[in-house]
Amino acid sequence: MPELPEVETTRLGLQPRLQGRMLARIVVRNPRLRWPVPDDLEIRLKGLTLHALRRRGKYLLFDFGTATQIVHLGMSGSLRFAEADEPAALHDHVDWLFDDGTLLRLRDPRRFGAVLWTDAVSTHPLLAHLGPEPLTPEFDTAYLYAQCQRRGAAIKQVIMDAQTVVGVGNIYASEALFHAGIRPATAARRLSRPACARLVAAIKQVLTAAIAAGGSSLRDYVHSSGELGYFQLQTKVYDRAGLPCKTCATAIRRIVQGQRASFYCPVCQR
């Protein structure tokens, strides 16, 4: 699933070509995504100029002034630029054509993504209850420590909860916990303030590095240019069960938490 680094990489790739452009047309080939594409999407957005392209957690927000388009890439979705005469493939469900001829195309094989619109971003049900962005000052030691003191769940599940902090997906949670020296199954309320400080710093470090690497391409995710992300080549523990730890050479272990695989080093993480 595209997580914060992949969505942010997508945003950075789209914004220079789309900001300031007028939306001339929307073509919806298959409205049956996770939630149906609204019938009035084109009526609401056609003829409007894109003022800004923002991100909130894993949601892309196309700010057209009087309305905002919300795009979620789901499990397998990607947004990329296509040539005007490029035929649509089987899983190319939505096209946006801008006034300069730029064609943006949503490909979503599993159809778990979403294309919606709203005139009230702050109160939209998908966005209203999200936690702070991890790369902002609001996500700091004091905040995470206070959250952990109230939670008996495993720390990996806590930092993957979007109401605690947005965008820390499975890969990045495992990697951040390794860098912080914390086992993924540790109860959140057992973390000390210094441990929370290490974890906050590690989350910011890992996500920043992932964005710089263009995210992780494990299945269907590609950049808007069609290129792959390369962060998966830098991982210390994720998907390395049985392989030697890059720090101490101990075999990496794998456990399952909430139906998700977690990876850790039994020596470097205590």
Long-range contacts (C-beta under 8 A, 24 or more apart in sequence): 1-73, 1-74, 1-75, 1-76, 1-169, 2-58, 2-73, 2-74, 2-77, 2-78, 2-215, 2-221, 3-58, 3-167, 3-168, 3-169, 3-170, 3-171, 3-172, 3-215, 3-216, 4-55, 4-57, 4-58, 4-134, 4-166, 4-167, 4-168, 4-169, 4-172, 4-207, 5-167, 5-172, 5-207, 5-210, 5-211, 5-213, 5-214, 5-215, 5-216, 5-229, 5-231, 6-73, 6-215, 6-216, 6-221, 6-229, 7-55, 7-57, 7-58, 7-59, 7-60, 7-73, 7-167, 8-55, 8-211, 8-215, 9-211, 9-214, 9-215, 9-223, 9-229, 10-60, 10-73, 10-78, 10-79, 10-223, 10-224, 11-53, 11-54, 11-55, 11-60, 12-211, 13-223, 13-224, 13-225, 14-53, 14-60, 14-79, 14-104, 14-224, 15-52, 15-53, 17-81, 17-102, 18-50, 18-53, 18-62, 18-98, 18-102, 18-104, 19-50, 19-51, 19-52, 19-53, 20-49, 20-50, 21-49, 21-50, 21-98, 21-99, 21-100, 21-102, 22-47, 22-48, 22-49, 22-50, 22-98, 22-99, 23-47, 23-48, 23-49, 23-50, 23-64, 23-96, 23-97, 23-98, 23-99, 24-97, 24-98, 24-99, 25-95, 25-96, 25-97, 26-94, 26-95, 26-96, 26-97, 27-94, 27-95, 27-97, 28-93, 28-94, 28-115, 29-88, 29-92, 29-93, 29-94, 29-95, 30-93, 30-111, 31-93, 32-111, 33-74, 33-93, 33-108, 33-111, 33-112, 33-113, 33-114, 33-115, 34-72, 34-74, 34-111, 34-112, 34-113, 34-114, 35-114, 35-116, 37-93, 37-94, 37-115, 37-116, 38-116, 38-117, 41-69, 41-115, 41-117, 44-117, 45-69, 45-117, 50-98, 56-121, 56-127, 56-130, 56-133, 56-166, 57-127, 57-130, 57-133, 57-162, 57-166, 57-167, 58-166, 58-167, 59-126, 59-127, 61-121, 66-119, 67-117, 67-118, 67-119, 68-117, 68-118, 68-119, 68-121, 69-115, 69-116, 69-117, 70-114, 70-115, 70-116, 70-117, 70-118, 70-124, 70-126, 70-127, 71-106, 71-113, 71-114, 71-115, 71-116, 72-113, 72-114, 72-126, 73-108, 73-113, 73-221, 74-108, 74-110, 74-111, 74-112, 74-113, 74-114, 75-110, 75-112, 75-113, 76-108, 76-109, 76-110, 76-112, 76-113, 76-219, 76-220, 76-221, 77-106, 77-107, 77-108, 77-110, 77-112, 77-113, 77-220, 78-106, 78-107, 78-108, 78-220, 78-221, 78-222, 78-224, 79-104, 79-105, 79-106, 79-107, 79-224, 80-104, 80-105, 80-107, 80-222, 80-223, 80-224, 80-225, 80-226, 81-105, 81-224, 81-225, 104-224, 107-220, 109-220, 129-163, 130-162, 130-163, 130-166, 131-161, 131-162, 131-163, 131-164, 131-165, 131-166, 132-165, 132-166, 133-165, 133-166, 133-167, 134-165, 134-166, 134-167, 134-168, 134-203, 134-204, 134-207, 135-204, 135-207, 135-208, 139-165, 139-200, 139-203, 139-204, 140-200, 141-193, 141-196, 141-197, 141-200, 144-196, 144-199, 144-200, 145-191, 145-193, 145-196, 147-188, 148-188, 148-189, 148-191, 148-196, 149-189, 150-189, 151-187, 151-188, 151-189, 152-187, 152-188, 152-189, 153-187, 153-188, 154-184, 154-185, 154-186, 154-187, 154-188, 154-257, 155-182, 155-184, 155-185, 155-186, 155-187, 155-188, 155-191, 155-199, 156-184, 156-185, 156-257, 156-262, 157-257, 157-258, 158-188, 159-199, 159-203, 160-260, 165-203, 167-207, 168-203, 168-207, 170-238, 170-260, 170-261, 170-262, 171-210, 171-216, 171-218, 171-231, 171-232, 171-235, 171-238, 172-203, 172-206, 172-207, 172-210, 173-262, 174-235, 174-237, 174-238, 174-262, 174-263, 174-264, 175-202, 175-206, 175-235, 175-236, 175-237, 175-238, 176-202, 176-203, 176-205, 176-206, 176-207, 177-202, 177-264, 177-269, 178-202, 178-236, 178-237, 178-263, 178-264, 178-265, 178-268, 178-269, 179-205, 179-206, 179-236, 181-268, 181-269, 181-270, 182-269, 182-270, 183-264, 183-266, 183-269, 183-270, 184-255, 184-257, 184-262, 184-264, 184-269, 185-255, 185-257, 185-262, 209-234, 236-265, 237-263, 237-264, 237-265, 238-263, 239-263
